Amino acid sequence: MNRFPLRPFTADTAAQKVRMAEDAWNTRDPARVAMAYTPDSRWRIFAYEWRDASGHWFRSYGDENWEFDENRLMRFRIASINDLPIEESERKYHWPLGRRPDDHPSLSELGL
């Protein structure tokens, strides 16, 4: 099963592919997220903000490399991620559960 847009990517279609993955992750629906990956994919994590059980906020960020199989499903994903403690006032993501609104700054616009 192909997942559009397909390679070779342009800057626009690469950004679209990344946004589609981001949107899937933001649903917090494992079945939807899994549709983008091969069964044997290896990966780590996107830049994100989270809080621990005691309410302390963190931002996790790093570099990622993605590899897609012949059906354009993600086969390999590797990342180097750092967890940075932040204050709630330092959070950059401010939208309700679900897809990032189109008018919210992108990761690049947020300096991530």
PAMI-286770 format. One record per atom (N, C-alpha, C, O): x, y, z; residue number from 1; atom name. Coordinates in steps of 0.001 Angstrom, whole numbers, padded with zeros to 6 digits, m for minus. Layout:
+---------+---------+---------+-----+----+
!       u !       v !       w !   k !  a !
+---------+---------+---------+-----+----+
!       X !       Y !       Z ! NUM ! CA !
...
+---------+---------+---------+-----+----+
END
This chain:
+---------+---------+---------+-----+----+
!       u !       v !       w !   k !  a !
+---------+---------+---------+-----+----+
!  000852 ! m001175 !  000000 !   1 !  N !
!  000000 !  000000 !  000000 !   1 ! CA !
!  000897 !  001238 !  000000 !   1 !  C !
!  001758 !  001374 !  000869 !   1 !  O !
!  000709 !  002124 ! m000949 !   2 !  N !
!  001483 !  003357 ! m001039 !   2 ! CA !
!  000899 !  004443 ! m000151 !   2 !  C !
! m000315 !  004530 !  000035 !   2 !  O !
!  001781 !  005265 !  000392 !   3 !  N !
!  001392 !  006416 !  001217 !   3 ! CA !
!  001905 !  007669 !  000514 !   3 !  C !
!  003110 !  007920 !  000483 !   3 !  O !
!  001007 !  008440 ! m000040 !   4 !  N !
!  001376 !  009646 ! m000765 !   4 ! CA !
!  001702 !  010772 !  000194 !   4 !  C !
!  001151 !  010791 !  001294 !   4 !  O !
!  002556 !  011701 ! m000154 !   5 !  N !
!  003277 !  011817 ! m001423 !   5 ! CA !
!  004412 !  010795 ! m001515 !   5 !  C !
!  004931 !  010320 ! m000505 !   5 !  O !
!  004777 !  010475 ! m002756 !   6 !  N !
!  005796 !  009469 ! m003020 !   6 ! CA !
!  007121 !  010106 ! m003405 !   6 !  C !
!  007158 !  011257 ! m003840 !   6 !  O !
!  008216 !  009357 ! m003245 !   7 !  N !
!  009540 !  009815 ! m003678 !   7 ! CA !
!  009576 !  009911 ! m005195 !   7 !  C !
!  008779 !  009245 ! m005857 !   7 !  O !
!  010440 !  010688 ! m005760 !   8 !  N !
!  011382 !  011578 ! m005077 !   8 ! CA !
!  010641 !  012788 ! m004509 !   8 !  C !
!  009713 !  013311 ! m005126 !   8 !  O !
!  011066 !  013217 ! m003333 !   9 !  N !
!  010417 !  014321 ! m002653 !   9 ! CA !
!  010994 !  015657 ! m003105 !   9 !  C !
!  012185 !  015779 ! m003390 !   9 !  O !
!  010121 !  016647 ! m003162 !  10 !  N !
!  010544 !  018038 ! m003293 !  10 ! CA !
!  010526 !  018611 ! m001873 !  10 !  C !
!  010108 !  017932 ! m000935 !  10 !  O !
!  010964 !  019819 ! m001718 !  11 !  N !
!  010896 !  020440 ! m000387 !  11 ! CA !
!  009449 !  020472 !  000094 !  11 !  C !
!  009179 !  020221 !  001268 !  11 !  O !
!  008518 !  020780 ! m000806 !  12 !  N !
!  007101 !  020857 ! m000423 !  12 ! CA !
!  006522 !  019495 ! m000068 !  12 !  C !
!  005828 !  019365 !  000940 !  12 !  O !
!  006801 !  018464 ! m000894 !  13 !  N !
!  006220 !  017157 ! m000601 !  13 ! CA !
!  006896 !  016498 !  000600 !  13 !  C !
!  006257 !  015720 !  001309 !  13 !  O !
!  008167 !  016792 !  000841 !  14 !  N !
!  008841 !  016285 !  002041 !  14 ! CA !
!  008196 !  016900 !  003277 !  14 !  C !
!  007930 !  016199 !  004254 !  14 !  O !
!  007946 !  018196 !  003239 !  15 !  N !
!  007284 !  018860 !  004365 !  15 ! CA !
!  005882 !  018293 !  004567 !  15 !  C !
!  005437 !  018118 !  005701 !  15 !  O !
!  005185 !  018005 !  003465 !  16 !  N !
!  003851 !  017409 !  003561 !  16 ! CA !
!  003930 !  016026 !  004211 !  16 !  C !
!  003098 !  015695 !  005056 !  16 !  O !
!  004913 !  015222 !  003829 !  17 !  N !
!  005071 !  013879 !  004396 !  17 ! CA !
!  005333 !  013955 !  005899 !  17 !  C !
!  004753 !  013192 !  006672 !  17 !  O !
!  006199 !  014868 !  006309 !  18 !  N !
!  006503 !  015038 !  007731 !  18 ! CA !
!  005269 !  015505 !  008485 !  18 !  C !
!  004990 !  015026 !  009585 !  18 !  O !
!  004521 !  016447 !  007890 !  19 !  N !
!  003306 !  016954 !  008548 !  19 ! CA !
!  002270 !  015846 !  008709 !  19 !  C !
!  001572 !  015791 !  009721 !  19 !  O !
!  002167 !  014965 !  007716 !  20 !  N !
!  001225 !  013853 !  007825 !  20 ! CA !
!  001599 !  012929 !  008990 !  20 !  C !
!  000727 !  012455 !  009719 !  20 !  O !
!  002892 !  012682 !  009157 !  21 !  N !
!  003348 !  011861 !  010282 !  21 ! CA !
!  003064 !  012571 !  011606 !  21 !  C !
!  002597 !  011955 !  012564 !  21 !  O !
!  003354 !  013876 !  011649 !  22 !  N !
!  003076 !  014660 !  012855 !  22 ! CA !
!  001593 !  014600 !  013200 !  22 !  C !
!  001221 !  014397 !  014356 !  22 !  O !
!  000749 !  014780 !  012182 !  23 !  N !
! m000699 !  014746 !  012415 !  23 ! CA !
! m001152 !  013398 !  012965 !  23 !  C !
! m002000 !  013336 !  013856 !  23 !  O !
! m000581 !  012317 !  012428 !  24 !  N !
! m000943 !  010984 !  012919 !  24 ! CA !
! m000550 !  010836 !  014391 !  24 !  C !
! m001341 !  010358 !  015204 !  24 !  O !
!  000675 !  011248 !  014728 !  25 !  N !
!  001126 !  011152 !  016123 !  25 ! CA !
!  000250 !  012005 !  017036 !  25 !  C !
! m000038 !  011598 !  018161 !  25 !  O !
! m000173 !  013169 !  016580 !  26 !  N !
! m000975 !  014053 !  017422 !  26 ! CA !
! m002381 !  013530 !  017676 !  26 !  C !
! m003072 !  014045 !  018555 !  26 !  O !
! m002819 !  012527 !  016935 !  27 !  N !
! m004116 !  011907 !  017237 !  27 ! CA !
! m004030 !  011030 !  018478 !  27 !  C !
! m005048 !  010736 !  019106 !  27 !  O !
! m002809 !  010607 !  018837 !  28 !  N !
! m002583 !  009660 !  019930 !  28 ! CA !
! m003326 !  008350 !  019692 !  28 !  C !
! m003698 !  007657 !  020639 !  28 !  O !
! m003537 !  008021 !  018436 !  29 !  N !
! m004213 !  006791 !  018032 !  29 ! CA !
! m003164 !  005834 !  017478 !  29 !  C !
! m002727 !  006000 !  016340 !  29 !  O !
! m002748 !  004828 !  018262 !  30 !  N !
! m001685 !  003930 !  017812 !  30 ! CA !
! m001963 !  003265 !  016469 !  30 !  C !
! m001041 !  003064 !  015679 !  30 !  O !
! m003221 !  002921 !  016202 !  31 !  N !
! m003547 !  002276 !  014931 !  31 ! CA !
! m003272 !  003215 !  013757 !  31 !  C !
! m002781 !  002775 !  012717 !  31 !  O !
! m003583 !  004495 !  013912 !  32 !  N !
! m003326 !  005461 !  012837 !  32 ! CA !
! m001829 !  005704 !  012670 !  32 !  C !
! m001336 !  005779 !  011545 !  32 !  O !
! m001111 !  005827 !  013771 !  33 !  N !
!  000338 !  006022 !  013708 !  33 ! CA !
!  000992 !  004837 !  013018 !  33 !  C !
!  001859 !  005016 !  012162 !  33 !  O !
!  000585 !  003630 !  013383 !  34 !  N !
!  001199 !  002413 !  012851 !  34 ! CA !
!  001035 !  002280 !  011346 !  34 !  C !
!  001834 !  001593 !  010709 !  34 !  O !
!  000029 !  002911 !  010757 !  35 !  N !
! m000193 !  002806 !  009315 !  35 ! CA !
!  000963 !  003375 !  008499 !  35 !  C !
!  001098 !  003043 !  007321 !  35 !  O !
!  001795 !  004218 !  009092 !  36 !  N !
!  002896 !  004837 !  008360 !  36 ! CA !
!  004190 !  004029 !  008433 !  36 !  C !
!  005181 !  004396 !  007801 !  36 !  O !
!  004194 !  002946 !  009189 !  37 !  N !
!  005421 !  002207 !  009465 !  37 ! CA !
!  005339 !  000771 !  008969 !  37 !  C !
!  004265 !  000170 !  008936 !  37 !  O !
!  006496 !  000230 !  008584 !  38 !  N !
!  006562 ! m001196 !  008284 !  38 ! CA !
!  006533 ! m001950 !  009607 !  38 !  C !
!  006889 ! m001388 !  010642 !  38 !  O !
!  006112 ! m003226 !  009590 !  39 !  N !
!  006066 ! m003991 !  010845 !  39 ! CA !
!  007427 ! m004107 !  011546 !  39 !  C !
!  007480 ! m004255 !  012767 !  39 !  O !
!  008516 ! m004042 !  010789 !  40 !  N !
!  009841 ! m004178 !  011388 !  40 ! CA !
!  010589 ! m002850 !  011492 !  40 !  C !
!  011817 ! m002832 !  011575 !  40 !  O !
!  009848 ! m001738 !  011488 !  41 !  N !
!  010505 ! m000425 !  011560 !  41 ! CA !
!  011218 ! m000258 !  012895 !  41 !  C !
!  010815 ! m000826 !  013909 !  41 !  O !
!  012294 !  000539 !  012872 !  42 !  N !
!  013048 !  000884 !  014077 !  42 ! CA !
!  013073 !  002401 !  014143 !  42 !  C !
!  013365 !  003061 !  013145 !  42 !  O !
!  012773 !  002957 !  015301 !  43 !  N !
!  012700 !  004411 !  015396 !  43 ! CA !
!  012797 !  004871 !  016833 !  43 !  C !
!  012773 !  004087 !  017782 !  43 !  O !
!  012909 !  006192 !  016946 !  44 !  N !
!  012826 !  006817 !  018260 !  44 ! CA !
!  011707 !  007856 !  018231 !  44 !  C !
!  010563 !  007463 !  018003 !  44 !  O !
!  011949 !  009163 !  018447 !  45 !  N !
!  010838 !  010081 !  018726 !  45 ! CA !
!  010986 !  011449 !  018069 !  45 !  C !
!  012105 !  011896 !  017816 !  45 !  O !
!  009822 !  012146 !  017779 !  46 !  N !
!  009765 !  013537 !  017281 !  46 ! CA !
!  010029 !  014522 !  018396 !  46 !  C !
!  009991 !  014150 !  019569 !  46 !  O !
!  010299 !  015789 !  018051 !  47 !  N !
!  010375 !  016841 !  019074 !  47 ! CA !
!  008988 !  016980 !  019700 !  47 !  C !
!  007984 !  017074 !  018994 !  47 !  O !
!  008946 !  016993 !  021018 !  48 !  N !
!  007653 !  017102 !  021688 !  48 ! CA !
!  007835 !  017636 !  023091 !  48 !  C !
!  008953 !  017689 !  023604 !  48 !  O !
!  006733 !  018033 !  023715 !  49 !  N !
!  006728 !  018486 !  025104 !  49 ! CA !
!  005845 !  017545 !  025901 !  49 !  C !
!  004825 !  017054 !  025416 !  49 !  O !
!  006257 !  017308 !  027122 !  50 !  N !
!  005518 !  016381 !  027973 !  50 ! CA !
!  005786 !  016719 !  029437 !  50 !  C !
!  006717 !  017457 !  029762 !  50 !  O !
!  004959 !  016170 !  030302 !  51 !  N !
!  005203 !  016371 !  031730 !  51 ! CA !
!  005173 !  015021 !  032424 !  51 !  C !
!  004468 !  014099 !  032013 !  51 !  O !
!  005954 !  014932 !  033480 !  52 !  N !
!  006018 !  013679 !  034226 !  52 ! CA !
!  004874 !  013625 !  035235 !  52 !  C !
!  004057 !  014541 !  035321 !  52 !  O !
!  004834 !  012537 !  035991 !  53 !  N !
!  003739 !  012318 !  036935 !  53 ! CA !
!  003657 !  013398 !  038007 !  53 !  C !
!  002587 !  013632 !  038568 !  53 !  O !
!  004786 !  014061 !  038298 !  54 !  N !
!  004767 !  015117 !  039314 !  54 ! CA !
!  004454 !  016492 !  038725 !  54 !  C !
!  004424 !  017483 !  039455 !  54 !  O !
!  004218 !  016563 !  037401 !  55 !  N !
!  003833 !  017824 !  036761 !  55 ! CA !
!  004977 !  018637 !  036197 !  55 !  C !
!  004750 !  019741 !  035702 !  55 !  O !
!  006210 !  018130 !  036254 !  56 !  N !
!  007352 !  018844 !  035684 !  56 ! CA !
!  007360 !  018692 !  034165 !  56 !  C !
!  007173 !  017594 !  033642 !  56 !  O !
!  007580 !  019815 !  033456 !  57 !  N !
!  007566 !  019837 !  031993 !  57 ! CA !
!  008950 !  019578 !  031420 !  57 !  C !
!  009965 !  019952 !  032008 !  57 !  O !
!  008971 !  018922 !  030245 !  58 !  N !
!  010192 !  018634 !  029509 !  58 ! CA !
!  009949 !  018863 !  028027 !  58 !  C !
!  008827 !  018721 !  027542 !  58 !  O !
!  011006 !  019216 !  027317 !  59 !  N !
!  010965 !  019240 !  025854 !  59 ! CA !
!  012005 !  018225 !  025388 !  59 !  C !
!  013166 !  018286 !  025792 !  59 !  O !
!  011588 !  017306 !  024547 !  60 !  N !
!  012491 !  016311 !  023978 !  60 ! CA !
!  012693 !  016664 !  022516 !  60 !  C !
!  011734 !  016916 !  021787 !  60 !  O !
!  013951 !  016680 !  022098 !  61 !  N !
!  014262 !  017104 !  020735 !  61 ! CA !
!  015537 !  016430 !  020265 !  61 !  C !
!  016291 !  015880 !  021067 !  61 !  O !
!  015772 !  016473 !  018975 !  62 !  N !
!  016991 !  015887 !  018439 !  62 ! CA !
!  016950 !  015805 !  016925 !  62 !  C !
!  016129 !  016449 !  016272 !  62 !  O !
!  017848 !  015003 !  016382 !  63 !  N !
!  017954 !  014796 !  014936 !  63 ! CA !
!  017376 !  013438 !  014581 !  63 !  C !
!  017494 !  012481 !  015346 !  63 !  O !
!  016745 !  013362 !  013405 !  64 !  N !
!  016150 !  012111 !  012956 !  64 ! CA !
!  016539 !  011808 !  011520 !  64 !  C !
!  016741 !  012718 !  010716 !  64 !  O !
!  016640 !  010539 !  011205 !  65 !  N !
!  016804 !  010061 !  009834 !  65 ! CA !
!  015727 !  009017 !  009590 !  65 !  C !
!  015518 !  008117 !  010403 !  65 !  O !
!  015048 !  009151 !  008456 !  66 !  N !
!  013967 !  008232 !  008117 !  66 ! CA !
!  014317 !  007483 !  006848 !  66 !  C !
!  014937 !  008043 !  005943 !  66 !  O !
!  013920 !  006208 !  006774 !  67 !  N !
!  014087 !  005398 !  005566 !  67 ! CA !
!  012757 !  004730 !  005270 !  67 !  C !
!  012133 !  004159 !  006164 !  67 !  O !
!  012313 !  004799 !  003997 !  68 !  N !
!  011038 !  004223 !  003590 !  68 ! CA !
!  011277 !  002988 !  002730 !  68 !  C !
!  012276 !  002910 !  002015 !  68 !  O !
!  010355 !  002016 !  002799 !  69 !  N !
!  010479 !  000822 !  001964 !  69 ! CA !
!  009897 !  001089 !  000580 !  69 !  C !
!  009501 !  002213 !  000271 !  69 !  O !
!  009848 !  000045 ! m000252 !  70 !  N !
!  009369 !  000206 ! m001633 !  70 ! CA !
!  007910 !  000616 ! m001707 !  70 !  C !
!  007471 !  001131 ! m002736 !  70 !  O !
!  007139 !  000400 ! m000632 !  71 !  N !
!  005734 !  000820 ! m000580 !  71 ! CA !
!  005562 !  002171 !  000089 !  71 !  C !
!  004440 !  002608 !  000346 !  71 !  O !
!  006670 !  002825 !  000367 !  72 !  N !
!  006708 !  004159 !  000976 !  72 ! CA !
!  006247 !  004158 !  002424 !  72 !  C !
!  005799 !  005183 !  002937 !  72 !  O !
!  006358 !  002999 !  003092 !  73 !  N !
!  006106 !  002927 !  004527 !  73 ! CA !
!  007434 !  003090 !  005253 !  73 !  C !
!  008475 !  002661 !  004756 !  73 !  O !
!  007396 !  003703 !  006416 !  74 !  N !
!  008637 !  003941 !  007138 !  74 ! CA !
!  009201 !  002607 !  007627 !  74 !  C !
!  008544 !  001879 !  008371 !  74 !  O !
!  010431 !  002298 !  007197 !  75 !  N !
!  011090 !  001057 !  007559 !  75 ! CA !
!  012110 !  001274 !  008671 !  75 !  C !
!  012313 !  000396 !  009510 !  75 !  O !
!  012744 !  002427 !  008678 !  76 !  N !
!  013833 !  002674 !  009616 !  76 ! CA !
!  013792 !  004130 !  010047 !  76 !  C !
!  013678 !  005032 !  009217 !  76 !  O !
!  013884 !  004345 !  011321 !  77 !  N !
!  013893 !  005696 !  011868 !  77 ! CA !
!  014859 !  005704 !  013035 !  77 !  C !
!  014730 !  004892 !  013951 !  77 !  O !
!  015812 !  006597 !  013014 !  78 !  N !
!  016764 !  006700 !  014109 !  78 ! CA !
!  016861 !  008156 !  014520 !  78 !  C !
!  016803 !  009057 !  013683 !  78 !  O !
!  017007 !  008374 !  015806 !  79 !  N !
!  017044 !  009741 !  016307 !  79 ! CA !
!  017992 !  009829 !  017494 !  79 !  C !
!  018196 !  008863 !  018230 !  79 !  O !
!  018548 !  010990 !  017652 !  80 !  N !
!  019326 !  011306 !  018844 !  80 ! CA !
!  018518 !  012356 !  019594 !  80 !  C !
!  018381 !  013487 !  019127 !  80 !  O !
!  017986 !  011987 !  020748 !  81 !  N !
!  017012 !  012817 !  021454 !  81 ! CA !
!  017563 !  013253 !  022813 !  81 !  C !
!  018201 !  012471 !  023518 !  81 !  O !
!  017307 !  014499 !  023161 !  82 !  N !
!  017664 !  015049 !  024468 !  82 ! CA !
!  016392 !  015516 !  025168 !  82 !  C !
!  015512 !  016102 !  024539 !  82 !  O !
!  016298 !  015256 !  026472 !  83 !  N !
!  015181 !  015732 !  027288 !  83 ! CA !
!  015647 !  016947 !  028070 !  83 !  C !
!  016578 !  016855 !  028870 !  83 !  O !
!  015009 !  018073 !  027843 !  84 !  N !
!  015376 !  019328 !  028481 !  84 ! CA !
!  014276 !  019737 !  029457 !  84 !  C !
!  013140 !  019938 !  029029 !  84 !  O !
!  014569 !  019868 !  030756 !  85 !  N !
!  013551 !  020363 !  031688 !  85 ! CA !
!  013187 !  021809 !  031321 !  85 !  C !
!  014069 !  022627 !  031063 !  85 !  O !
!  011901 !  022113 !  031301 !  86 !  N !
!  011438 !  023475 !  031001 !  86 ! CA !
!  010369 !  023874 !  032009 !  86 !  C !
!  009744 !  023024 !  032644 !  86 !  O !
!  010173 !  025170 !  032143 !  87 !  N !
!  009054 !  025694 !  032933 !  87 ! CA !
!  007816 !  025689 !  032046 !  87 !  C !
!  007921 !  025746 !  030821 !  87 !  O !
!  006651 !  025622 !  032667 !  88 !  N !
!  005422 !  025653 !  031874 !  88 ! CA !
!  005374 !  026911 !  031000 !  88 !  C !
!  004859 !  026864 !  029883 !  88 !  O !
!  005901 !  028024 !  031494 !  89 !  N !
!  005905 !  029281 !  030732 !  89 ! CA !
!  006799 !  029212 !  029487 !  89 !  C !
!  006674 !  030052 !  028595 !  89 !  O !
!  007702 !  028219 !  029416 !  90 !  N !
!  008602 !  028056 !  028272 !  90 ! CA !
!  008025 !  027150 !  027186 !  90 !  C !
!  008649 !  026971 !  026140 !  90 !  O !
!  006858 !  026585 !  027415 !  91 !  N !
!  006259 !  025694 !  026421 !  91 ! CA !
!  006031 !  026435 !  025110 !  91 !  C !
!  005707 !  027622 !  025096 !  91 !  O !
!  006208 !  025710 !  024013 !  92 !  N !
!  006015 !  026282 !  022677 !  92 ! CA !
!  004790 !  025707 !  021970 !  92 !  C !
!  004318 !  026275 !  020985 !  92 !  O !
!  004285 !  024602 !  022461 !  93 !  N !
!  003133 !  023940 !  021830 !  93 ! CA !
!  001880 !  024288 !  022623 !  93 !  C !
!  001752 !  023925 !  023792 !  93 !  O !
!  000979 !  024978 !  021991 !  94 !  N !
! m000231 !  025432 !  022687 !  94 ! CA !
! m001456 !  025195 !  021814 !  94 !  C !
! m001982 !  026125 !  021203 !  94 !  O !
! m001903 !  023953 !  021759 !  95 !  N !
! m003150 !  023643 !  021080 !  95 ! CA !
! m003775 !  022456 !  021779 !  95 !  C !
! m003079 !  021693 !  022449 !  95 !  O !
! m005085 !  022289 !  021630 !  96 !  N !
! m005745 !  021160 !  022283 !  96 ! CA !
! m005317 !  019841 !  021636 !  96 !  C !
! m004713 !  019836 !  020564 !  96 !  O !
! m005630 !  018747 !  022283 !  97 !  N !
! m005307 !  017427 !  021782 !  97 ! CA !
! m005713 !  017299 !  020320 !  97 !  C !
! m006813 !  017698 !  019940 !  97 !  O !
! m004838 !  016749 !  019514 !  98 !  N !
! m005138 !  016524 !  018102 !  98 ! CA !
! m004163 !  017240 !  017190 !  98 !  C !
! m003061 !  017609 !  017597 !  98 !  O !
! m004584 !  017431 !  015958 !  99 !  N !
! m003759 !  018013 !  014908 !  99 ! CA !
! m003330 !  019434 !  015255 !  99 !  C !
! m004128 !  020230 !  015750 !  99 !  O !
! m002052 !  019746 !  014990 ! 100 !  N !
! m001556 !  021115 !  015182 ! 100 ! CA !
! m002316 !  022030 !  014220 ! 100 !  C !
! m002358 !  021759 !  013020 ! 100 !  O !
! m002915 !  023105 !  014727 ! 101 !  N !
! m003631 !  024026 !  013836 ! 101 ! CA !
! m002707 !  024589 !  012759 ! 101 !  C !
! m001525 !  024830 !  013003 ! 101 !  O !
! m003259 !  024793 !  011573 ! 102 !  N !
! m002462 !  025297 !  010447 ! 102 ! CA !
! m001805 !  026638 !  010747 ! 102 !  C !
! m000737 !  026934 !  010213 ! 102 !  O !
! m002428 !  027450 !  011593 ! 103 !  N !
! m001859 !  028774 !  011875 ! 103 ! CA !
! m000893 !  028767 !  013059 ! 103 !  C !
! m000347 !  029811 !  013414 ! 103 !  O !
! m000675 !  027605 !  013672 ! 104 !  N !
!  000309 !  027509 !  014765 ! 104 ! CA !
!  001700 !  027407 !  014139 ! 104 !  C !
!  001860 !  026718 !  013131 ! 104 !  O !
!  002706 !  028069 !  014704 ! 105 !  N !
!  004058 !  027987 !  014138 ! 105 ! CA !
!  004531 !  026538 !  013997 ! 105 !  C !
!  004221 !  025686 !  014829 ! 105 !  O !
!  005284 !  026279 !  012929 ! 106 !  N !
!  005856 !  024953 !  012710 ! 106 ! CA !
!  007066 !  024759 !  013621 ! 106 !  C !
!  007509 !  025698 !  014282 ! 106 !  O !
!  007604 !  023525 !  013653 ! 107 !  N !
!  008794 !  023282 !  014451 ! 107 ! CA !
!  009943 !  024193 !  014021 ! 107 !  C !
!  010669 !  024716 !  014867 ! 107 !  O !
!  010110 !  024385 !  012716 ! 108 !  N !
!  011183 !  025268 !  012228 ! 108 ! CA !
!  010958 !  026698 !  012680 ! 108 !  C !
!  011895 !  027375 !  013102 ! 108 !  O !
!  009718 !  027159 !  012594 ! 109 !  N !
!  009412 !  028531 !  013020 ! 109 ! CA !
!  009611 !  028720 !  014525 ! 109 !  C !
!  009862 !  029831 !  014992 ! 109 !  O !
!  009497 !  027625 !  015275 ! 110 !  N !
!  009703 !  027689 !  016724 ! 110 ! CA !
!  011176 !  027506 !  017108 ! 110 !  C !
!  011523 !  027514 !  018289 ! 110 !  O !
!  012030 !  027343 !  016103 ! 111 !  N !
!  013449 !  027175 !  016365 ! 111 ! CA !
!  013824 !  025757 !  016751 ! 111 !  C !
!  014887 !  025532 !  017330 ! 111 !  O !
!  012956 !  024788 !  016433 ! 112 !  N !
!  013219 !  023397 !  016759 ! 112 ! CA !
!  013520 !  022617 !  015504 ! 112 !  C !
!  013771 !  021414 !  015570 ! 112 !  O !
+---------+---------+---------+-----+----+
END
